[in-house]
C-alpha cells in the first residue's frame, strides 16, 4: 500500500526540519509527502525544499499558497493532493516515533472495518523534553475512561469534546468522499470533523501508545492547557455522568444518516417528554445494541428524566461511585 503524509506549515522554521526527518526515518517508509505552506514569511519553505532535494526517493508535492487559507482549508487542500491508500496527518512542530507508521499499518491490516485511527502522544516542550509523565489522552481524560470507549460510547464521548488530535491521525483514502469537504468552522477543526465521521460509522479506532511527541510552545494553533500537564485522575469520574444525558449533537454529525446517529437523535427527541418515554420503550433493543454493558444506565437515566429527577440523580451517583 502507498503511504502519504499531509503536512500544513506556517512560519514553522524552528521545528519543521526535525519533524520532517522523524517522518523520513520511519522503519516502514513513507512513499509520498505533501506539504502545503500557508504563506510563511520565515524560511520554512526553503527548509522544506532543501530536505526534499536530499530525499529524492520520496515523492514530494510542495505548494505555497498565494493567500492564507487557514488551518482547516489548508489541510483539506493537502489531503486532496495525497495519492496514497493511507493518509497520515502531520503538524509542523511534532516528532514521530520511528515505529509510528508500522504500528498504524499493523492496526489497519488487522481491522478492516476501521477507516480512521489515532494514537496517544507524549506532551513535550519547545526543546522536545517531557513536560509530564502522563500522556495526552490521560490529560484529556480518555485513557481513564477507556472502558466507556471500548463499550461503544465513542459517539457520546466525541460529541462531548474532541479527543482526537489530527497530528496522531491516519485514515483510508477511500473514506475521503464521506467527510470532505470540511466545514470552515473554527469551533470544529478538521480533525474533529474526521473523528465525527468515524463515530457516525463506528469506524474510529484508537492505539493506546504514544506514537508522537506533541510539542507545546507559544505559537501552537491548538494545544493542551498547562493545568492538564500534571494529570490528577479526577476526570475519570466526570465523563460518565456528563455523557449519560444526551447533549445536543454537533452540527457535523447531521451530514451522516447512519443508524447510530439516528438512534442518538431519537434519544434527544424523546427523552425529555412523557409521550416520548413510550417511544424509548420501543427503542430498548437499540440501547442494548449500542451501549452494551452500560445500556441500563442510559435507558433508566433517559426514562427517569422529568419523571423523578431526584431518583435519577441518586441512581447516576451510585453508578459513578461503583466505577
Wavefront OBJ file of the C-alpha trace (Angstrom):
o trace
v 0.000 0.000 0.000
v 1.112 3.532 -0.711
v 1.541 5.757 2.358
v 1.137 9.534 2.154
v 1.662 12.303 4.699
v -0.258 15.592 4.552
v 1.568 18.441 6.319
v 0.436 22.032 6.681
v 3.022 24.671 7.568
v 3.002 28.312 8.549
v 6.097 30.069 9.915
v 7.389 26.754 11.228
v 11.091 27.148 10.500
v 12.086 26.435 14.090
v 10.700 22.879 14.126
v 9.935 21.704 10.582
v 13.308 20.057 9.890
v 13.137 17.858 12.995
v 9.561 16.874 12.157
v 10.307 16.018 8.522
v 13.361 13.982 9.469
v 11.330 11.995 12.009
v 8.867 11.198 9.198
v 11.590 10.304 6.709
v 13.323 7.986 9.179
v 10.328 5.724 9.791
v 11.038 1.972 9.863
v 8.135 1.495 7.468
v 8.928 4.184 4.883
v 6.551 6.875 3.727
v 6.093 6.962 -0.065
v 4.722 10.474 -0.504
v 4.916 13.742 1.416
v 2.523 16.574 0.583
v 3.344 19.955 2.120
v 1.037 22.959 1.813
v 2.578 26.133 3.193
v 0.051 28.814 4.090
v 2.158 31.834 3.187
v 5.055 31.635 5.643
v 7.185 34.770 5.896
v 10.131 32.982 7.527
v 12.360 30.398 5.798
v 10.026 27.418 6.328
v 9.517 26.920 2.597
v 13.230 26.924 1.748
v 13.960 24.394 4.529
v 11.290 22.072 3.134
v 12.652 22.382 -0.407
v 16.172 21.649 0.805
v 15.106 18.484 2.638
v 13.069 17.359 -0.379
v 16.142 17.684 -2.603
v 18.110 15.490 -0.177
v 15.440 12.754 -0.080
v 14.610 12.274 -3.739
v 13.486 8.657 -3.219
v 10.282 10.046 -1.694
v 7.587 11.561 -3.900
v 7.151 15.202 -2.890
v 4.328 17.635 -3.603
v 5.113 21.077 -2.215
v 2.803 24.028 -2.596
v 2.938 27.554 -1.226
v -0.424 29.293 -1.027
v -0.748 32.720 -2.643
v -3.252 33.740 0.052
v -3.766 32.347 3.537
v -6.348 29.544 3.621
v -6.364 28.861 7.345
v -5.683 25.526 9.012
v -8.940 23.744 8.036
v -8.973 24.517 4.320
v -5.210 24.154 4.033
v -5.432 20.615 5.406
v -8.301 19.924 3.033
v -6.061 21.008 0.162
v -3.134 18.872 1.358
v -5.344 15.809 1.839
v -6.807 16.173 -1.657
v -3.290 16.246 -3.118
v -2.363 12.927 -1.481
v -2.430 9.830 -3.699
v -1.678 7.181 -1.056
v -4.022 4.438 0.126
v -3.399 5.555 3.727
v -3.013 9.239 4.583
v -1.242 10.392 7.736
v -1.792 13.915 9.046
v 1.142 15.823 10.466
v 1.671 19.133 12.198
v 4.841 21.094 11.532
v 6.243 21.029 15.059
v 5.913 17.498 16.487
v 8.217 14.456 16.407
v 7.181 10.995 15.211
v 8.318 7.818 16.916
v 10.235 5.620 14.477
v 7.627 2.834 14.560
v 4.564 5.065 14.098
v 3.789 4.090 10.501
v 4.436 0.383 11.089
v 2.161 0.199 14.132
v -0.637 2.136 12.441
v -0.447 -0.034 9.331
v -0.499 -3.134 11.507
v -3.674 -1.795 13.107
v -5.341 -1.105 9.757
v -4.404 -4.567 8.456
v -5.998 -6.214 11.492
v -9.122 -4.014 11.480
v -10.638 -3.874 8.012
v -13.770 -2.024 9.164
v -11.794 0.861 10.665
v -11.355 3.902 8.388
v -9.736 6.291 10.878
v -7.232 5.609 13.653
v -5.483 7.875 16.127
v -2.942 7.349 18.879
v -1.805 8.757 22.187
v 1.097 11.204 22.435
v 3.770 12.395 24.825
v 3.497 16.044 25.858
v 6.817 17.816 25.313
v 8.103 21.368 25.484
v 9.889 23.532 22.942
v 13.141 21.605 23.357
v 11.435 18.209 22.962
v 11.754 17.214 26.627
v 8.809 15.736 28.533
v 6.596 18.206 30.371
v 4.811 15.427 32.271
v 4.999 11.653 32.665
v 1.327 11.455 31.748
v 0.166 11.266 28.159
v -2.083 13.464 26.052
v -5.051 11.072 26.277
v -4.640 10.883 30.037
v -4.719 14.675 30.202
v -7.859 14.678 28.056
v -9.461 12.034 30.335
v -9.878 9.399 27.606
v -7.486 6.741 28.948
v -9.087 6.804 32.438
v -12.418 6.246 30.672
v -11.252 3.760 28.058
v -13.860 1.210 29.211
v -16.579 3.641 28.074
v -14.849 3.982 24.713
v -14.464 0.227 24.282
v -18.102 -0.420 25.213
v -19.303 1.617 22.232
v -19.741 5.122 23.652
v -17.384 6.776 21.148
v -20.104 8.977 19.686
v -21.168 10.269 23.104
v -17.566 10.947 24.158
v -16.586 12.720 20.929
v -19.825 14.699 20.870
v -18.981 15.948 24.380
v -15.469 17.062 23.337
v -12.911 16.054 20.745
v -10.289 13.594 21.979
v -8.709 13.007 18.569
v -5.613 15.029 17.698
v -5.009 15.319 13.958
v -1.249 15.044 14.457
v -1.767 11.438 15.633
v -4.335 10.520 12.975
v -4.313 8.373 9.831
v -7.187 7.324 7.576
v -8.021 5.398 4.435
v -8.191 7.431 1.228
v -11.408 5.576 0.403
v -13.122 7.492 3.241
v -12.417 10.963 1.835
v -15.603 11.211 -0.206
v -17.597 10.850 3.016
v -16.055 13.617 5.137
v -14.719 16.096 2.551
v -15.141 18.975 2.011
v -14.582 20.242 5.529
v -16.835 22.882 7.040
v -14.761 26.010 7.651
v -15.693 26.148 11.325
v -13.044 27.151 13.857
v -15.058 25.516 16.642
v -14.868 22.167 14.845
v -11.461 21.779 13.234
v -10.573 19.260 10.522
v -9.512 16.537 12.957
v -12.753 16.884 14.923
v -14.770 16.577 11.714
v -12.908 13.405 10.731
v -13.431 11.959 14.217
v -17.156 12.690 13.940
v -17.258 10.779 10.650
v -15.543 7.820 12.340
v -18.051 7.846 15.204
v -21.051 8.104 12.877
v -19.962 4.937 11.064
v -18.413 3.181 14.072
v -15.145 3.277 12.159
v -12.850 5.143 14.559
v -10.018 3.190 16.155
v -7.527 4.016 18.884
v -3.928 2.953 19.546
v -3.136 3.439 23.225
v 0.524 4.093 22.613
v 2.399 7.397 22.454
v 3.422 7.441 18.785
v 4.364 11.124 18.619
v 5.830 13.823 20.831
v 3.213 16.586 20.889
v 5.158 19.811 21.203
v 3.789 22.678 23.290
v 5.007 26.200 22.583
v 3.747 29.750 22.397
v 2.724 29.518 18.717
v 0.555 26.368 18.905
v -2.623 26.615 16.804
v -4.116 24.088 19.200
v -2.507 22.691 22.299
v -3.233 21.488 25.795
v -3.623 23.820 28.738
v -0.933 23.892 31.405
v -3.261 22.709 34.149
v -3.536 19.382 32.290
v 0.205 18.807 32.043
v 0.093 17.255 35.519
v -2.614 14.633 35.379
v -4.695 14.256 38.565
v -7.105 11.472 37.600
v -10.162 13.489 38.702
v -11.642 13.438 35.201
v -12.233 9.679 35.391
v -15.405 10.177 37.430
v -16.697 13.193 35.483
v -17.147 11.896 31.956
v -19.823 9.229 32.521
v -22.492 11.448 34.158
v -21.731 14.105 31.556
v -22.410 11.869 28.551
v -25.351 9.943 30.061
v -27.739 12.778 29.327
v -27.905 13.264 25.540
v -26.185 16.540 24.682
v -27.136 18.471 21.531
v -25.462 16.801 18.581
v -22.534 18.641 16.974
v -23.551 20.065 13.587
v -21.027 17.948 11.674
v -22.936 14.791 12.627
v -26.013 15.843 10.645
v -24.417 15.026 7.288
v -24.349 11.325 8.234
v -27.663 9.495 8.061
v -26.479 6.362 9.874
v -28.369 4.103 12.306
v -26.036 5.172 15.137
v -26.624 8.886 14.541
v -30.374 8.359 14.093
v -30.578 6.448 17.376
v -28.895 9.318 19.204
v -31.244 11.844 17.553
v -34.240 9.765 18.640
v -32.958 9.807 22.223
v -32.700 13.588 22.021
v -36.198 13.853 20.600
v -37.941 11.592 23.108
v -36.202 11.530 26.478
v -37.483 14.922 27.604
v -41.245 14.338 27.280
v -43.709 11.929 28.879
v -45.070 10.865 25.486
v -41.504 10.298 24.321
v -40.958 7.746 27.102
v -43.281 5.365 25.222
v -41.016 5.550 22.190
v -37.999 4.883 24.420
v -39.532 1.521 25.338
v -39.637 0.558 21.670
v -36.013 1.680 21.360
v -34.848 -0.658 24.132
v -33.175 -3.200 21.759
v -31.074 -0.355 20.328
v -29.981 0.784 23.791
v -28.726 -2.763 24.333
v -27.072 -2.850 20.898
v -25.237 0.470 21.112
v -24.464 0.757 24.830
v -23.503 -2.798 25.716
v -22.872 -3.217 29.422
v -23.969 0.384 30.028
v -27.415 0.123 28.417
v -29.343 0.058 31.716
v -27.619 3.237 32.896
v -28.503 5.144 29.740
v -32.027 3.779 29.427
v -33.038 4.367 33.054
v -31.473 7.825 33.028
v -33.470 8.778 29.929
v -36.660 7.195 31.220
v -36.487 8.810 34.684
v -35.648 12.255 33.315
v -38.572 14.587 34.033
v -40.447 11.873 35.966
v -38.305 11.724 39.094
v -35.059 13.602 38.748
v -34.135 13.017 42.383
v -34.150 9.226 41.953
v -32.380 9.668 38.613
v -29.581 11.729 40.177
v -29.135 9.250 43.033
v -29.003 6.397 40.534
v -26.311 8.138 38.465
v -24.257 8.942 41.577
v -24.379 5.304 42.707
v -23.244 4.109 39.262
v -20.356 6.601 39.185
v -19.176 5.595 42.674
v -19.291 1.927 41.671
v -16.836 2.657 38.854
l 1 2 3 4 5 6 7 8 9 10 11 12 13 14 15 16 17 18 19 20 21 22 23 24 25 26 27 28 29 30 31 32 33 34 35 36 37 38 39 40 41 42 43 44 45 46 47 48 49 50 51 52 53 54 55 56 57 58 59 60 61 62 63 64 65 66 67 68 69 70 71 72 73 74 75 76 77 78 79 80 81 82 83 84 85 86 87 88 89 90 91 92 93 94 95 96 97 98 99 100 101 102 103 104 105 106 107 108 109 110 111 112 113 114 115 116 117 118 119 120 121 122 123 124 125 126 127 128 129 130 131 132 133 134 135 136 137 138 139 140 141 142 143 144 145 146 147 148 149 150 151 152 153 154 155 156 157 158 159 160 161 162 163 164 165 166 167 168 169 170 171 172 173 174 175 176 177 178 179 180 181 182 183 184 185 186 187 188 189 190 191 192 193 194 195 196 197 198 199 200 201 202 203 204 205 206 207 208 209 210 211 212 213 214 215 216 217 218 219 220 221 222 223 224 225 226 227 228 229 230 231 232 233 234 235 236 237 238 239 240 241 242 243 244 245 246 247 248 249 250 251 252 253 254 255 256 257 258 259 260 261 262 263 264 265 266 267 268 269 270 271 272 273 274 275 276 277 278 279 280 281 282 283 284 285 286 287 288 289 290 291 292 293 294 295 296 297 298 299 300 301 302 303 304 305 306 307 308 309 310 311 312 313 314 315 316 317 318 319 320 321 322 323
